[in-house]
Amino acid sequence: MGAMKKLIMFLLLFSLSGVAFSEDAVEEKKESIVQAKDQAEDTESIFAKEGLTSQEFLEITSAYYNNQRPDKLISCLKVILAQNEIVTDEARFGPFAHFIAAIAGNDETVMTKLKELNDSYAGKQKASIERIINEAENFKSPVAASPKDLDYLWAEYSATGQKEPVQKIIAVFDNPENAMNFALLAAAEFSLEYNAKTTQPVYFIIEEASASAQGTTKQVLDKILKSFQQKWQKYGFVKKDVLDDKLSRLDQMIKDNPSDAANYLSRAIALANNLNYNQALGDFLKALELNPNLPIANNYVGFIYLDKGKIDQAEPYLKKAIEQSPKFSKPYFNLARIYLHENELDNAITQVSKAMELQPDFYEAYLLRSQIYFNKKQYYDSIADLKKVAEINPELKTQVESQIKVIRLLIMNQPSAVNKK
């Protein structure tokens, strides 16, 4: 079983790529890794055939609304359809089918591609595609009545980015019918807490809901917000009213002095920090038009193009940022992501290691290098970097320990595949 296959099986079994569902569901998926390992199709060849990388699968299925790419979405579906153990497992395929249906129900391009795809399959795979098409044509968002419903609601959120699925999860706390449904209440709190920690927009939805919440809902939401407020402030994320005020002032400054690159740069950074990448890109490009010697702008443009899957456009901006500011860690990190995407693993390690040298507390760089080592089958090096992540950022200790357990399982089950370089 190849390294890429192991990585993808880990991603697929663990979740829909980063969105946490109920705690029990996470544990069940971890426990099923050993059985699924022996049943999976050759994922490496599937990904190569579809022109898809593990990183793209991760980004598309965790936040399709951020980067809508119908062709890649269909490629993700093909990867799933090629793995019979997933197609026949309702606990895993059901939420994924709902994810695709939520997109196809509002996107004629995706719906057309699904119908075209359906003509090329037979048996269980064809039935699975027909199920998605039917669900899309008669789309219904579930009511949060059980922990399993939360899987579907988070899948829906990953597809659309709309707040309604998250609001349904929030609503379970003050529904009298759920007073004795302890499994649902615990799963809802767990999933909200996890996703508030890992996804800025979810944190913002919770913050907005908390303003008008009462009773138990208010207590739960405030507890979550208190836990992670400092984290998001650290990354520059601000409340909507604060952001609107700041953008209003910058709009006026740009109107008064349209040739000042600094104003465009400030507005672009404010937008990017709150994940408004499409708006930010225009301002970064305008700032560079007025002043080409802005390494932070070049890095951001490269990062945004990379996020959109436009690798060829991203690379020159990142290299320009490094040329302009050789001690700036972020462009090395983003360039490493490109090399990982292109499977130039040694170059990827060189670039990400340089980022870590320049910024020793850059835990995201250790995470990235851990993934690169994993792809190279250097599993012990991958584990060492994961341990460093937990050391730098204790908040990730539980997640890191789970990943280390998975890697140790893989080493135990196939020690001959380990690259001991």
C-alpha positions in Angstrom: 0.0 0.0 0.0 1.7 3.2 -1.2 2.4 6.3 0.9 -0.1 8.4 -1.0 -2.7 5.7 -0.7 -2.2 5.6 3.1 -2.4 9.4 3.4 -5.6 9.6 1.4 -7.2 6.7 3.2 -6.3 8.5 6.4 -8.0 11.7 5.1 -11.1 9.9 3.9 -11.6 7.7 6.9 -11.0 10.5 9.4 -13.5 12.9 8.0 -14.6 14.9 5.0 -11.2 16.5 5.2 -11.0 18.6 8.3 -14.6 19.2 9.4 -15.1 17.4 12.7 -18.4 15.6 13.2 -19.3 13.8 16.4 -16.6 12.5 18.8 -17.8 8.9 18.4 -17.7 9.2 14.6 -14.1 10.4 14.8 -13.1 7.4 17.0 -15.0 5.0 14.7 -13.2 6.2 11.6 -9.8 5.9 13.3 -10.6 2.3 14.3 -11.6 1.4 10.8 -8.3 2.3 9.3 -6.7 -1.2 9.5 -9.7 -2.9 7.8 -10.0 -0.3 5.1 -6.3 -0.4 4.4 -6.5 -3.9 2.9 -9.7 -3.2 0.9 -8.9 0.1 -0.8 -8.3 0.4 -4.5 -4.9 1.8 -5.7 -5.5 5.4 -4.7 -2.1 6.6 -6.0 -3.1 5.6 -9.6 -6.7 7.0 -9.1 -5.3 10.4 -8.1 -2.8 10.4 -10.9 -5.5 9.5 -13.4 -7.7 12.3 -12.3 -5.0 14.9 -12.1 -5.8 15.4 -8.5 -3.5 15.8 -5.4 -4.2 14.9 -1.8 -4.0 18.6 -1.0 -6.5 19.5 -3.6 -8.9 16.9 -2.3 -8.5 18.3 1.2 -9.1 21.9 0.2 -12.1 21.1 -2.1 -13.9 18.9 0.3 -13.3 21.0 3.4 -14.3 24.4 1.9 -15.6 24.1 -1.7 -17.4 27.5 -1.2 -14.0 29.2 -1.0 -12.7 27.8 -4.3 -15.4 26.5 -6.6 -13.8 24.1 -9.1 -16.5 21.8 -10.7 -13.9 19.7 -12.6 -11.9 19.0 -9.5 -15.1 18.3 -7.5 -16.0 15.6 -10.0 -12.5 14.2 -9.7 -13.0 14.0 -5.9 -16.2 12.1 -6.5 -14.4 9.7 -8.8 -11.8 9.0 -6.2 -14.5 8.1 -3.7 -16.4 6.0 -6.3 -13.3 3.9 -6.9 -13.2 2.8 -3.3 -16.0 0.2 -2.8 -15.6 0.1 1.0 -16.5 3.8 1.1 -19.4 3.6 -1.4 -21.0 0.8 0.6 -20.5 2.4 4.0 -23.4 4.8 4.6 -21.7 6.4 7.6 -18.9 7.7 5.2 -20.6 7.9 1.8 -23.8 9.5 3.1 -22.3 12.8 4.2 -20.1 12.9 1.1 -23.1 12.4 -1.2 -24.9 15.2 0.7 -21.9 17.4 0.2 -21.9 16.9 -3.6 -25.8 17.2 -3.7 -25.7 20.5 -1.8 -23.4 21.9 -4.5 -25.1 20.4 -7.5 -28.6 21.6 -6.4 -27.4 25.2 -7.0 -24.9 24.7 -9.8 -26.1 23.6 -13.2 -22.5 23.0 -14.4 -22.0 20.4 -11.6 -25.4 18.8 -12.2 -24.6 18.4 -15.9 -21.2 16.9 -15.1 -22.9 14.4 -12.7 -25.4 13.3 -15.4 -22.5 12.9 -17.9 -20.6 10.9 -15.3 -23.5 8.7 -14.6 -23.5 7.4 -18.2 -20.0 6.0 -17.7 -20.6 3.9 -14.6 -22.6 0.8 -13.7 -23.6 -1.1 -10.6 -23.1 0.4 -7.2 -21.2 3.4 -8.5 -24.0 4.3 -11.0 -26.6 3.9 -8.2 -24.5 6.2 -6.0 -24.3 8.9 -8.6 -28.1 8.6 -9.3 -28.6 9.0 -5.6 -26.6 12.2 -5.6 -28.5 13.5 -8.6 -31.9 12.7 -7.0 -30.8 14.3 -3.7 -29.7 17.4 -5.5 -32.9 17.7 -7.5 -34.9 17.3 -4.3 -32.5 18.8 -1.8 -33.5 18.9 1.8 -31.3 20.1 4.7 -31.6 17.7 7.6 -33.0 18.6 11.1 -30.4 18.1 13.8 -32.1 15.3 15.7 -29.2 12.9 16.1 -25.4 12.9 16.1 -25.4 11.5 12.6 -27.4 14.4 11.4 -24.5 16.7 12.3 -22.3 14.9 9.8 -24.7 15.9 7.1 -25.0 19.5 8.3 -21.2 20.0 8.5 -20.9 18.4 5.0 -23.5 21.0 3.8 -21.6 23.8 5.3 -18.4 22.6 3.7 -20.2 22.7 0.3 -22.0 26.1 0.6 -20.3 28.1 3.3 -23.8 29.2 4.3 -24.5 29.8 8.0 -27.8 27.9 8.1 -26.4 24.4 8.7 -24.3 25.7 11.6 -27.3 27.6 13.0 -29.3 24.3 13.0 -26.5 22.7 15.1 -26.5 25.7 17.5 -30.3 25.5 17.8 -30.2 22.0 19.4 -29.3 23.3 22.9 -32.5 25.3 23.6 -34.9 22.8 22.0 -36.9 21.2 24.8 -37.2 18.0 22.8 -33.4 17.6 23.1 -33.3 18.0 26.9 -32.5 14.3 27.5 -30.7 13.7 24.2 -27.3 13.8 25.8 -25.5 12.2 22.8 -26.8 14.9 20.5 -26.0 17.7 22.9 -22.4 16.4 23.5 -21.8 15.9 19.7 -23.1 19.3 18.8 -20.9 21.0 21.4 -17.8 18.9 20.3 -18.3 19.7 16.6 -18.9 23.4 17.2 -15.9 23.7 19.4 -13.6 21.8 17.0 -14.7 23.8 13.9 -14.5 27.1 15.7 -11.0 26.3 16.6 -10.0 25.3 13.0 -12.2 27.5 10.8 -12.5 31.3 11.1 -15.9 31.6 9.4 -17.4 29.1 11.9 -16.1 31.1 14.8 -17.7 34.2 13.3 -21.1 32.4 12.9 -20.9 31.4 16.5 -20.0 34.9 17.6 -23.0 36.3 15.7 -25.4 33.7 17.2 -24.1 34.4 20.7 -25.2 38.0 20.5 -28.9 37.1 20.6 -28.7 33.7 22.3 -30.1 32.9 25.7 -30.0 30.1 28.3 -28.0 27.0 27.6 -27.2 28.1 24.0 -25.6 31.3 25.3 -23.6 29.4 27.9 -22.2 26.9 25.4 -21.4 29.5 22.7 -19.7 31.9 25.1 -17.6 29.1 26.4 -16.5 28.2 22.9 -15.8 31.9 22.0 -13.8 32.5 25.1 -11.6 29.5 24.4 -10.6 30.6 20.9 -11.0 34.4 20.8 -7.3 35.0 21.6 -6.2 32.6 18.8 -8.2 34.4 16.1 -7.1 37.8 17.3 -3.5 36.7 17.1 -4.1 35.9 13.3 -5.7 39.3 12.7 -9.3 38.2 12.5 -11.7 40.9 13.7 -15.4 41.3 14.2 -17.5 42.2 11.2 -18.4 45.7 12.6 -14.8 46.4 13.4 -13.7 45.2 9.9 -16.5 47.3 8.2 -15.3 50.4 10.1 -11.7 49.8 9.1 -12.6 49.2 5.5 -14.7 52.3 5.4 -11.8 54.4 6.6 -9.4 52.8 4.1 -11.9 53.3 1.3 -11.9 57.1 2.0 -8.1 57.1 2.2 -7.9 55.5 -1.2 -10.4 57.9 -2.6 -8.4 60.8 -1.3 -5.1 59.4 -2.5 -5.5 56.8 -5.2 -1.8 56.6 -6.0 -0.7 55.5 -2.5 0.2 51.8 -2.6 0.2 51.6 1.2 -3.5 52.2 1.4 -4.3 49.4 -1.1 -1.9 47.1 0.8 -3.6 47.9 4.1 -7.1 47.2 2.8 -5.9 44.0 1.1 -4.4 42.6 4.3 -7.5 43.5 6.3 -9.6 41.6 3.7 -7.3 38.6 3.5 -7.1 38.3 7.3 -10.9 37.8 7.3 -10.6 35.3 4.3 -12.1 37.7 1.7 -9.4 36.6 -0.8 -11.2 37.5 -4.0 -11.6 41.1 -2.9 -8.1 41.2 -1.4 -6.4 40.0 -4.6 -7.5 43.0 -6.6 -6.0 45.4 -4.0 -2.7 43.4 -3.7 -2.3 43.6 -7.5 -3.1 47.3 -7.5 -0.6 47.9 -4.7 2.1 46.1 -6.8 1.2 48.1 -9.8 1.9 51.2 -7.8 4.9 49.8 -6.0 6.4 46.5 -7.3 8.8 46.2 -4.3 6.3 44.9 -1.8 7.3 41.3 -0.7 4.3 40.9 1.5 2.0 41.7 -1.4 3.9 39.3 -3.7 3.6 36.6 -1.1 -0.1 37.2 -0.6 -0.8 37.1 -4.4 1.1 33.9 -4.7 -0.8 32.4 -1.7 -4.2 33.4 -3.2 -3.4 32.0 -6.6 -2.1 28.8 -5.0 -5.4 28.6 -3.0 -7.3 28.9 -6.3 -5.2 26.1 -7.8 -3.4 28.5 -10.2 0.0 27.1 -9.6 1.7 28.6 -12.7 0.6 32.1 -11.7 1.5 31.6 -8.0 5.1 30.6 -8.3 6.6 33.8 -9.9 5.1 36.0 -7.2 6.5 33.8 -4.4 9.9 33.7 -6.0 9.8 37.5 -6.3 8.9 37.8 -2.6 11.9 35.7 -1.7 14.2 37.8 -4.0 12.9 41.0 -2.4 13.0 39.8 1.2 15.2 36.6 1.7 14.5 36.5 5.4 10.7 36.4 5.0 9.6 32.9 5.9 6.1 32.7 4.4 7.0 32.6 0.7 9.4 29.7 1.3 6.5 27.9 3.0 4.1 28.6 0.1 6.7 27.6 -2.5 7.1 24.3 -0.6 3.3 23.8 -1.0 3.7 24.2 -4.8 6.6 21.6 -4.9 4.5 19.2 -2.8 1.6 19.6 -5.3 4.0 18.9 -8.1 5.5 15.9 -6.2 9.0 17.5 -6.2 9.4 16.4 -2.6 13.1 17.1 -2.1 12.6 20.7 -3.3 9.6 21.0 -1.0 11.7 19.9 2.0 14.4 22.5 1.1 11.9 25.3 0.9 9.9 24.5 4.0 13.1 23.8 6.1 14.3 27.3 5.1 11.0 28.7 6.4 11.5 26.9 9.7 15.1 28.1 10.0 13.9 31.7 9.6 10.9 31.3 11.9 11.5 28.5 14.5 8.0 28.7 16.0 6.3 28.2 12.5 4.3 25.1 13.5 2.4 25.1 10.2 5.8 24.5 8.5 6.4 21.5 10.7 3.0 20.2 9.8 3.8 20.6 6.1 7.2 19.0 6.3 5.6 16.1 8.3 3.2 15.5 5.3 6.1 15.7 2.9 8.1 13.2 4.9 5.0 11.0 5.0 4.8 11.0 1.2 8.5 10.1 1.1 7.7 7.1 3.4 10.1 8.7 6.0 7.5 8.0 8.7 9.8 8.5 11.7 10.8 11.9 10.4 7.1 12.7 9.9 6.4 11.7 13.5 9.3 13.8 14.8 7.9 16.9 13.1 4.4 16.2 14.4 5.8 16.1 18.0 7.4 19.5 17.3 4.0 20.8 16.3 2.5 19.8 19.6 5.5 21.3 21.4 5.1 24.7 19.7 1.3 24.7 19.8 -0.1 22.6 22.7 -3.7 23.2 21.4 -3.0 20.7 18.6 -1.7 18.0 20.9 -4.8 15.8 20.7 -4.9 16.0 16.9 -1.2 15.4 16.6 -1.3 12.4 18.9 -4.1 10.9 16.8 -2.0 11.3 13.6 1.0 9.8 15.2 -1.0 6.7 16.2 -2.2 6.3 12.6 1.4 6.5 11.3 2.6 4.0 13.9 -0.2 1.6 12.8 1.0 1.9 9.2 4.6 1.2 10.3 3.5 -1.8 12.3 1.4 -3.2 9.5 4.0 -2.8 6.8 7.5 -2.2 8.2 9.2 -3.1 4.9 7.7 0.0 3.2 9.4 2.4 5.6 12.1 4.6 4.0 14.7 4.7 6.8 16.8 7.4 5.0 
